[in-house]
Amino acid sequence: MPRKELVLSGYKGMWLFALFDLPVTTAKKRKKYVKFRNRLLDEGFSMIQYSVYARYCNSQENKDALRRRITHEIPQEGHVRLLSITDRQFGKMEVFSGKKEENVEEPPPQLMLF
């Protein structure tokens, strides 16, 4: 029996971005910054740029659940923005290092059914 691969639509998969500007002027505020950043890492986010983290979610429902978990961890001070885009939109991102264009990060491997 041939093996079938399930290829998910570029519009079904989502990327959730966390963009934040948190104060680090005191030891207590730095601790809250580190706690929030570590929570993002524990949830599978990857750093895209300083204070910009992203994680791939295979569905809108998965993204919504992740968003709910993250909102509970947002510190009282500072600014946090959560932004979601489709995998298709993420693939259209242009990335530059100086004037040199670089490749966009690849999403994690898709689910395979046998």
Backbone as JSON, one array per atom type, in Angstrom:
{
  "sequence": "MPRKELVLSGYKGMWLFALFDLPVTTAKKRKKYVKFRNRLLDEGFSMIQYSVYARYCNSQENKDALRRRITHEIPQEGHVRLLSITDRQFGKMEVFSGKKEENVEEPPPQLMLF",
  "N": [[0.85, -1.17, 0.0], [0.67, 2.19, -0.91], [2.39, 4.92, 0.64], [0.9, 7.74, 2.13], [1.13, 11.23, 2.17], [0.15, 13.86, 4.22], [-0.41, 17.0, 3.29], [-0.53, 20.05, 4.63], [-2.55, 22.93, 4.21], [-1.23, 26.11, 3.24], [-2.63, 28.09, 4.33], [-3.86, 27.15, 6.55], [-2.0, 26.46, 8.56], [-0.47, 28.39, 11.13], [1.46, 31.19, 12.28], [2.47, 32.43, 15.33], [3.4, 35.41, 16.63], [5.29, 36.99, 19.16], [5.89, 40.09, 20.24], [7.77, 42.24, 22.1], [8.41, 44.79, 24.56], [9.87, 45.2, 27.33], [10.46, 46.59, 30.57], [13.75, 46.8, 31.99], [15.06, 47.99, 34.07], [15.5, 47.6, 36.78], [16.55, 45.03, 39.12], [14.38, 43.42, 39.82], [12.58, 43.91, 37.71], [14.08, 42.97, 35.55], [14.12, 40.29, 36.19], [11.43, 39.62, 35.82], [11.28, 40.06, 33.05], [13.04, 38.06, 32.12], [11.68, 35.8, 33.03], [9.32, 35.92, 31.48], [10.4, 35.74, 28.88], [11.63, 33.2, 29.05], [9.34, 31.65, 29.4], [8.17, 31.9, 26.87], [10.11, 30.53, 25.37], [9.89, 27.99, 26.56], [7.39, 27.31, 25.62], [7.93, 26.76, 23.03], [8.63, 28.79, 21.29], [10.75, 30.61, 19.02], [13.56, 32.77, 18.8], [13.35, 35.46, 16.65], [14.26, 38.03, 16.19], [15.8, 40.42, 18.42], [13.69, 40.58, 21.15], [11.57, 39.71, 19.6], [9.72, 37.01, 18.97], [8.69, 33.86, 17.61], [6.34, 31.25, 16.84], [5.39, 28.28, 15.21], [2.15, 27.06, 14.53], [-0.06, 24.39, 14.0], [-2.73, 24.81, 13.45], [-5.59, 27.01, 13.63], [-6.97, 26.67, 16.03], [-5.0, 25.51, 17.68], [-3.23, 27.67, 17.77], [-4.84, 29.57, 19.07], [-5.15, 28.42, 21.62], [-2.49, 28.44, 22.5], [-2.06, 31.2, 22.51], [-3.81, 31.98, 24.58], [-2.5, 30.79, 26.77], [-0.09, 32.22, 26.81], [-0.95, 34.87, 27.25], [-1.56, 34.87, 29.94], [0.88, 35.06, 31.12], [1.96, 37.55, 30.69], [3.81, 40.31, 31.77], [3.0, 42.94, 34.2], [4.05, 45.48, 33.63], [5.33, 47.27, 30.78], [5.22, 46.52, 27.21], [3.48, 44.28, 25.17], [2.89, 42.61, 22.2], [0.84, 40.44, 20.39], [0.81, 38.69, 17.45], [-0.69, 37.11, 14.72], [-0.12, 35.24, 11.8], [-0.69, 33.66, 8.61], [0.86, 30.59, 7.48], [1.45, 30.78, 4.85], [1.64, 33.58, 4.46], [3.85, 34.04, 6.09], [5.8, 32.75, 4.62], [6.17, 34.54, 2.58], [7.68, 36.52, 3.63], [10.33, 38.86, 3.61], [13.74, 38.76, 4.28], [16.5, 40.46, 5.47], [19.96, 40.9, 5.98], [21.74, 43.43, 6.81], [22.37, 44.73, 3.69], [22.17, 42.41, 2.36], [20.15, 39.83, 1.16], [18.48, 37.22, 2.87], [17.5, 33.77, 3.41], [14.16, 32.85, 4.36], [13.11, 31.46, 7.47], [12.44, 27.98, 7.7], [9.33, 26.29, 8.13], [8.48, 23.9, 10.76], [8.62, 20.29, 10.14], [5.82, 18.89, 8.42], [2.86, 17.08, 9.47], [2.77, 13.6, 8.97], [0.9, 10.98, 7.57], [0.44, 7.49, 7.62]],
  "CA": [[0.0, 0.0, 0.0], [1.53, 3.38, -0.97], [2.36, 5.83, 1.78], [0.31, 9.02, 1.79], [1.55, 12.37, 2.98], [-0.85, 14.9, 4.39], [0.19, 18.31, 3.15], [-1.46, 21.03, 5.14], [-2.67, 24.17, 3.46], [-0.45, 27.25, 3.72], [-3.55, 29.01, 5.0], [-4.3, 26.53, 7.8], [-0.93, 26.64, 9.53], [-0.36, 29.77, 11.6], [2.61, 31.6, 13.06], [2.14, 33.39, 16.38], [4.54, 36.25, 16.99], [5.25, 37.77, 20.4], [6.78, 41.24, 20.12], [7.65, 42.85, 23.42], [9.33, 45.8, 25.06], [9.67, 45.14, 28.77], [11.5, 47.34, 31.29], [14.81, 46.02, 32.66], [15.81, 49.01, 34.81], [15.82, 47.11, 38.13], [16.73, 43.58, 39.17], [13.05, 42.8, 39.84], [12.02, 44.01, 36.36], [14.86, 42.05, 34.71], [13.66, 38.94, 36.53], [10.14, 39.43, 35.13], [11.6, 39.95, 31.63], [13.62, 36.73, 31.89], [10.62, 34.82, 33.24], [8.44, 35.95, 30.3], [11.17, 35.2, 27.74], [11.77, 31.75, 29.26], [8.03, 31.04, 29.15], [8.04, 31.79, 25.42], [10.99, 29.44, 24.93], [9.28, 26.73, 27.03], [6.22, 27.06, 24.76], [8.39, 26.41, 21.7], [8.93, 29.97, 20.46], [12.15, 30.82, 18.63], [13.87, 34.19, 18.64], [13.51, 35.92, 15.27], [15.12, 39.19, 16.43], [15.68, 40.77, 19.83], [12.33, 40.85, 21.62], [10.6, 39.23, 18.61], [9.73, 35.55, 19.0], [7.62, 33.29, 16.8], [6.14, 29.81, 16.91], [4.46, 27.71, 14.23], [1.02, 26.29, 15.06], [-0.62, 23.69, 12.84], [-4.13, 25.17, 13.21], [-6.11, 28.18, 14.33], [-7.3, 26.24, 17.38], [-3.73, 25.37, 18.39], [-2.73, 29.02, 17.97], [-5.68, 30.22, 20.07], [-4.8, 27.85, 22.93], [-1.17, 28.98, 22.84], [-2.26, 32.62, 22.81], [-4.4, 32.07, 25.92], [-1.47, 30.47, 27.77], [0.89, 33.3, 26.83], [-1.51, 36.1, 27.83], [-1.52, 34.75, 31.39], [2.26, 35.27, 31.57], [2.42, 38.89, 30.34], [4.07, 41.13, 32.97], [2.16, 44.12, 34.38], [4.67, 46.63, 33.0], [5.88, 47.06, 29.45], [4.31, 46.34, 26.09], [3.56, 42.99, 24.48], [1.95, 42.46, 21.08], [0.75, 39.1, 19.81], [0.4, 38.82, 16.06], [-0.72, 35.82, 14.04], [-0.18, 35.27, 10.34], [-0.72, 32.31, 8.05], [2.14, 30.06, 7.03], [1.63, 31.34, 3.49], [2.13, 34.95, 4.63], [5.19, 33.94, 6.65], [6.67, 32.36, 3.52], [6.39, 35.7, 1.72], [8.51, 37.49, 4.34], [11.67, 39.13, 3.08], [14.68, 38.88, 5.39], [17.76, 41.07, 5.05], [21.01, 41.12, 6.95], [22.37, 44.55, 6.1], [21.76, 44.82, 2.35], [22.15, 41.06, 1.8], [18.91, 39.1, 1.42], [18.66, 35.89, 3.43], [16.33, 32.9, 3.3], [13.21, 32.83, 5.46], [13.16, 30.22, 8.23], [11.51, 26.94, 7.26], [8.46, 25.78, 9.2], [8.8, 22.53, 11.13], [8.05, 19.3, 9.24], [4.37, 18.7, 8.5], [2.38, 15.79, 9.92], [2.7, 12.56, 7.92], [0.04, 9.83, 7.89], [0.84, 6.27, 6.9]],
  "C": [[0.9, 1.24, 0.0], [1.32, 4.27, 0.25], [1.8, 7.17, 1.32], [0.84, 10.08, 2.73], [0.42, 13.37, 3.04], [-0.12, 16.23, 4.3], [-0.84, 19.34, 3.57], [-1.42, 22.29, 4.29], [-1.8, 25.26, 4.08], [-1.31, 28.26, 4.44], [-4.06, 28.43, 6.31], [-3.26, 26.68, 8.9], [-0.76, 28.11, 9.87], [0.98, 29.97, 12.3], [2.12, 32.62, 14.08], [3.43, 34.1, 16.77], [4.27, 36.91, 18.33], [6.32, 38.85, 20.26], [6.67, 42.0, 21.43], [8.77, 43.84, 23.72], [9.06, 45.89, 26.55], [10.8, 45.89, 29.48], [12.49, 46.4, 31.99], [15.67, 46.94, 33.52], [16.17, 48.6, 36.24], [15.98, 45.59, 38.07], [15.38, 42.86, 39.13], [12.42, 42.81, 38.44], [12.76, 43.08, 35.39], [14.41, 40.62, 34.94], [12.33, 38.64, 35.83], [10.33, 39.29, 33.62], [12.1, 38.55, 31.31], [12.55, 35.65, 32.05], [9.69, 34.76, 32.02], [9.15, 35.35, 29.08], [11.32, 33.69, 27.85], [10.45, 31.03, 29.03], [7.8, 30.88, 27.65], [8.89, 30.62, 24.89], [10.43, 28.08, 25.34], [8.09, 26.33, 26.17], [6.63, 26.77, 23.31], [8.64, 27.57, 20.77], [10.42, 30.01, 20.15], [12.37, 32.32, 18.46], [14.09, 34.49, 17.16], [14.46, 37.12, 15.26], [15.02, 39.47, 17.92], [14.25, 41.17, 20.13], [11.25, 40.54, 20.58], [10.75, 37.71, 18.53], [8.55, 35.03, 18.2], [7.55, 31.78, 17.01], [5.12, 29.4, 15.87], [3.39, 26.9, 14.95], [0.32, 25.65, 13.87], [-2.09, 24.0, 12.58], [-4.48, 26.43, 13.99], [-6.4, 27.84, 15.79], [-6.06, 26.11, 18.25], [-3.15, 26.74, 18.72], [-3.53, 29.74, 19.06], [-5.37, 29.71, 21.48], [-3.45, 28.38, 23.41], [-1.28, 30.44, 23.24], [-2.83, 32.8, 24.22], [-3.36, 31.79, 27.0], [-0.48, 31.62, 27.92], [0.32, 34.55, 27.51], [-1.52, 36.06, 29.36], [-0.13, 35.07, 31.97], [2.76, 36.69, 31.3], [2.62, 39.71, 31.62], [3.17, 42.37, 33.01], [2.72, 45.34, 33.66], [5.23, 46.27, 31.64], [4.79, 46.84, 28.42], [4.56, 45.0, 25.43], [2.5, 43.0, 23.39], [2.01, 41.02, 20.61], [0.15, 39.26, 18.43], [0.38, 37.44, 15.44], [-0.85, 36.05, 12.54], [-0.22, 33.84, 9.84], [0.69, 31.89, 7.65], [2.47, 30.61, 5.64], [2.19, 32.76, 3.57], [3.57, 34.94, 5.16], [6.19, 33.62, 5.54], [6.98, 33.5, 2.57], [7.26, 36.77, 2.38], [9.85, 37.64, 3.65], [12.58, 39.39, 4.28], [15.99, 39.41, 4.84], [18.71, 41.16, 6.24], [21.91, 42.19, 6.34], [21.65, 44.68, 4.77], [21.6, 43.44, 1.71], [20.85, 40.34, 2.17], [19.24, 37.69, 1.89], [17.38, 35.08, 3.24], [15.47, 33.0, 4.54], [13.31, 31.48, 6.15], [12.12, 29.25, 7.7], [10.61, 26.54, 8.41], [8.88, 24.36, 9.57], [8.14, 21.54, 10.18], [6.56, 19.13, 9.5], [4.06, 17.28, 8.98], [2.3, 14.81, 8.75], [1.81, 11.43, 8.42], [0.47, 8.65, 7.04], [-0.37, 5.43, 6.62]]
}
